């Protein structure tokens, strides 16, 4: 009998959020709760452990009760640096990493479960969310065994997440029936608009 897959979740909160006037988006409230709390709740139902990847305000993030780990590179090198950091710090028996950003508060556990199932059913290295029109490459389920590939990619000076994903055995998880869940909030205007829309 096969042993259950061990899952580590990582919340990407390591960016500079320039379009949000450099505010730390995960700590900004959406409907009265910090945005990162929605990601934490979604991961809690599917992951054996969860990690917050943050390059600043680490003490504020630690108040949520999860390990907070900065990028290995320390240079705000984009989402792949956060993914690699999570792979390095995941439990040794972790098989799969589920990746989500801190600024998409409409994501729920059922969406993450679909990513996991799609990857497993297709025996793929990585499953990426697809909304019917485009990929959302920071919503992933991927094997932790890709760590060496990712380390080599970043060591070569490359940073583009799409290019690295194309090098893997990748499958799309189809969310064309609810593309709105992948909305990410980049500006104060977008935050206000989503709060008003989602409240109806």
N, C-alpha and C positions, 0 to 999 in steps of 0.2 A: 504494500500500500504506500502510495506516495505521501511524503510528509507535506504539510501545508506550506504554501509560499509565505515567506516572511517579508513584510512590506515596511519600508521606511518612507515617511513623508517629509518633504521639505517645502517650506514657504519662502519664496524669494522676496526678500525685503532689502536687498543690498544696493539698490540704485540711488541716484542723486535727485531724481524727481524734479528736474529743472523746470518743467512746465507747470509744476505745482509750487513754484517759488522755493524750491529746495526743501519743502516740508517733507517729513518722513511719512509717506502715504499710508503705510500700515497702521500708523498711530492716529490717523485722522478719523474722526467719527463718521459713520454712515448709519443713519437712523439711530443715533444715540450710542452706538458701539464702535470701538476701533475696528477698522476694516480687517486687520489681521485676525480678529476673533472669529470672523466668518470662515476664514481659511482653516483655522485651528479646529473648528467644529466639524467641518467637512472631512478633514483628515482623520479625526478621532474615530470615525466609524470604519475606516478601511486600513489604517496603519497600525503596526505594532509599536512603533516609536515615531515621533515627529521632531523635526529640527527647524528652527528659524534661522535663515541665513540673512544676517544684517551686518552692515559695515559701520553703523553709527547707532547711537541711542540704545546700546545693548542692555543697559540696566532697565530701561523702560520695557523692552521686549521680554526680559527675564521675569517680569511680574506676571506673565501669562503661564509660567510654570514649565516652560520647555527650554531645552538647551539652545543657546544663541551663539552662533559661530560665524565669524567673519570670513570673507574670501581668503583662500590660501595665498593669493597673489597680493592682496591688500591694495589693489589699484583700481577698484571699481571697474572690473574687466567684463562686466556683462553677465547675463544669466548662466552661461556655461561655467563660469568660475564658481557660481553658487552651487550648481549641480555637482561639480567635482568635489567641492568642499563637503557636501552632504554624503557623497560616496565614501570619502575618506573617513568621515566620522560616524557612518552608520554602523550598527551592530555587525559583528563579524558574520553572523548567520543570515544577514539580510540578503534577499534574492533580488528584490525589485524596489526601485525608487519611484515614488509618485511625486511629481513636481507641479506646484501651482504658485501663481504670484500672489502678493499680499493685497492687490488692489482690484480684485474681481469678486465683490461680495455676493454675487448671485450664484456662485458655484456651490453645489451641494454634494453630499457623499455619493448619491446615485450616479453623478457624472464621473466621479473618480472611479467608482466601481466599474463603470462601462469601459473606461480606459484600461483597467486591469484585465477585464474579461476579454476585450478585443485583442490585447497583446498575447494573452495566453492561448486563446483559440486559434490564433494564426501563427503560433510559435515564433513570434517576431522578437527582435531585440528591443524594439521601442514602438509604442503606440502614441500617435499624436492626434490631438483634437482637430477635427475638420468641421467647419460650420456650413458646408454646402458650397461655399465660394472660396474659402482660403483656409490654410492651416493656421493653428494657434500654437506655435512651437514652445511656449512656456507652460503648456498643459500636457504633461507627458506621463507615461508609465514606461520605465526602461530598466533593463537588467543592470544590476550593479557591477556585473562582470565587464561592462564597457569602460570601466575606470581607466584602464591603461590606454585605450584608444583616445579617450577624452584628454587625458594628461598629455599624451603625445601631440594632440591637435593644438592644445593651448601652448605647450612648450615651443611649438613651431611659430608662434606669434599670431595664429589665427584666432578669431573671436566669433565669427558669424555662426549662429546656432543652426540656421537652415542648412548651411553647407555641411556641417558635421553630421546632422541627421540624415542627409542624403547618402552618406557613406555607410550607414547602418542598414540592417534588415528592418525596414520600417513599414508599419501599417497605419492606415488612417482610421480613427474612431469617428464614425459618422454622427454628428449632432445637428444635421441640417434641419431637424424638426424643432430645434430650440437654439438658434444661433445667438440669441440675446444673452445667454448665460456667460458668454465670454467677453462681455463688455468690461474693459478695464478703465479705471478712472485716472485721467492724466491732468485735469485742470479743475479748478473750483467750480467752473460753469458746468462741466460734465457731472461733477458730484451733485450739484443742486438739481440738475435735470433728471438724473437717475433716481434721486430720492423722491422727487415729485412724481415721476412716471411709475416707479415701482410701488408707490403708495396707493395707486388707484385700484 
